[in-house]
Structures are given as structure tokens and as C-alpha cells.
């Protein structure tokens, strides 16, 4: 078998990185893994250095092709300690960390890189990566996906490096700057075996704009209701995808969601990408509802409606998936409680924010900075950030998100400027 990927380096030692390493190992001649320092990585890195295999388990029989074990040839405690030259980089870190991750990579390790894969990216990530490498006289093939292709979590047993993949996405989007062989082809073939459709688009911005979290998470989880619960002292359970008062979903939430879609559609078009029908995307690419709930006509004409009608159709959609409408009802006629996902809790005093919504806040600040750079006003994004800042100010909590965003925005926009031209102001 031809080892098309060559020397493979996984950057990011989370569940997505482990699952992807397992899928690509047969196409690699040598596999390394590196991550930024953390307590978990200190434990896991020690185990992997002892040649303990990382194991991917799956929750359903149809996901069996993803169930693999992988042993790493090299394990690096920190990105700064990387050695050797690598042919393929898979960056499996949160999108907001891309700039700091790229800057941490020793340039000497990158001279042979042919493929750079971003498992998930925010708007402009592919151009940031291209700009970073262009600044160093390099021009690798950039592959970017709209989302990580699965739902994967670490096993609770801290004495192992085991992950569990519970589900895969029905469809993800991909942009390939030069060559569709190598890592892209290997991932595409592996995902086709579990029913995930990988659809290529001509614009990286079109791909990055099709990340569902951009539209759902800020609308649902940056509301005062959600933030008050995440950081509140009450033992009461609230749910991320239920209607108010059990969860954050209200008509106002749908209004925000439509506003985010309008904002991001404008930005994506300004950057040369193609916008899309939000309801069609939610239904066809993520989770559908019955025709009796929303007709095909309702879905396909969503983009042509007035905002109030769009908000109504979204509310109908989220009401319809409070339960799994395609599950088998139990003896009492009850369907699976699809929306009963409790909020993860945080601690403001210790600046302990859950991944949701912290990653979404980082994303909104970046979107606002990018929009300002290209001269586009995003009223809903600005309103959400203003409301967040007022919420923090009222509680006398420093806004570390704003501080960190300033750090990476300058560098990220410099890389983009190499490809987009001078500041549009």
C-alpha cells in the first residue's frame, strides 16, 4: 500500500486528534502527536510515550470502521519541542487557537510540509494558514473542513487514552487549495464508510461559513438566561436545546439566529464566498423534521421569506426536535428526549468557562474584527458582544476574551493581508 501521507503530525491531542490519527495511520509512514501543555496532556503524553496505544471505541455498530487503535512513533510534550520534518500536518485544536498554534511551530519542522489540514475552522482560517506559510516562503496544500466530522469524547478512565465516538455528521463541507489526494482523499474514503458525505466547495469562505455553531451557539448560549444559569449557584437543571423556561429557546432567540445568518451571509459574500439557505442547512445537513411539520416548500423558500416568517419557521423546527421525531416511541408513546442536554456549569470567580460558550465568544470577536477589516457592519454580532460585555461589567468580571482576541487579531489579519490586500478602511 502506498503511504500517501508520509510523515504525519497531529497537532492537538484531544478526542478529534486521536480519532483522526487512527483513521490516517495506514496511509502514514510515521506518526507524531504534539499538544500545548495541560494537566490532561501531561498524563496522556506520558502514557503514549510508553507506547500505550490510544483506542477509539464507537457507540453504534454502523460506526465500526472508525473503531481503531493507534500507537504514536513520537510524542512531544509541547509544540515548541517539535523536532524532525513532517509531510502532513493535521491541526485539531480549537479554531481560536490557530494563530498561536502556528506561531509555536518551529519553522525548521515545516520545510517539507505538503498538506495542512484544519479539522474545523472559523471564517478566514484557510487564508490565515496560507498567509502564515507564504510569509515563510512555503506553499503547502491547505485542506479545511466546515466542522469536525464526529462527536467524540474522552473515556472517563484517566489511566487510558481511550475515546468514544458516538455519532458522525451526515454531511460536512471541504475546501482544498491545490490537491485532493493525500490526507483529504484518505479522510474522504474513511468517512464514506460510515455514511458521511464530504462535499467540496470552491471557496474556503463558503466552507467555513457552514459551521452550524456560528448560528446556533451565540443565539442560544450567550443570552442572559443561559449565562445566568451556567454561572449561577442554583442546583436546578436547565437544558441547552429546550424551550423557555426549561431552556433558552424563545421567539427572540430565533430573531437573533436569523440576524446572525444575515450578518455572516453578508460577510461571506463580501469575501467572495457563497451564502446558503439556513433552514435547508439545518434540516438537510444536520437533523430533519417530518414533512407534516415543515414542508419541502417551507424549507426551500426560507431564504426568500420576510424575517418574521423565517423566525417562525425556525421556531417550528426547534419545537419539532425537542424529541427525536424519528425515534421509536416507548410503551407510553413517548419519543426519545432529544433536547435533554444539560448545560455545563462554570465558575466566574476562577474564570472557569465551559467550552460552550467560551469558544463561541472567541469566534464572535474574530468575526467582528474580520468584518471591520473588510468594511462590513454586522449589527447582530455587535449587539451580542455588547450585551456580553455589559453582563460581565455588571458582575465586575474582567473581559479576558477581549484581551486575548486583541492578541491574535493583529497577527491573523497580517496573514490575511498578504492575500486580501491592504486594510479596506
Secondary structure as UniProt FT lines:
FT   TURN            4..5
FT   STRAND          6..11
FT   HELIX           15..24
FT   HELIX           25..27
FT   STRAND          28..34
FT   HELIX           39..49
FT   TURN            50..51
FT   STRAND          54..58
FT   HELIX           61..66
FT   STRAND          69..70
FT   STRAND          74..76
FT   HELIX           79..81
FT   STRAND          88..91
FT   HELIX           95..97
FT   HELIX           98..104
FT   HELIX           107..109
FT   TURN            111..112
FT   STRAND          115..118
FT   TURN            123..124
FT   HELIX           125..135
FT   TURN            136..137
FT   STRAND          141..145
FT   STRAND          150..154
FT   TURN            158..159
FT   STRAND          162..168
FT   STRAND          171..176
FT   HELIX           182..192
FT   TURN            193..195
FT   STRAND          197..200
FT   HELIX           204..208
FT   TURN            209..210
FT   HELIX           213..221
FT   HELIX           224..230
FT   STRAND          239..243
FT   TURN            244..246
FT   STRAND          247..249
FT   HELIX           251..270
FT   TURN            271..272
FT   HELIX           278..280
FT   HELIX           281..286
FT   TURN            291..293
FT   HELIX           296..300
FT   HELIX           302..304
FT   HELIX           307..320
FT   TURN            325..326
FT   TURN            331..332
FT   TURN            338..339
FT   TURN            348..351
FT   HELIX           355..374
FT   HELIX           379..394
FT   TURN            395..396
FT   HELIX           400..420
//
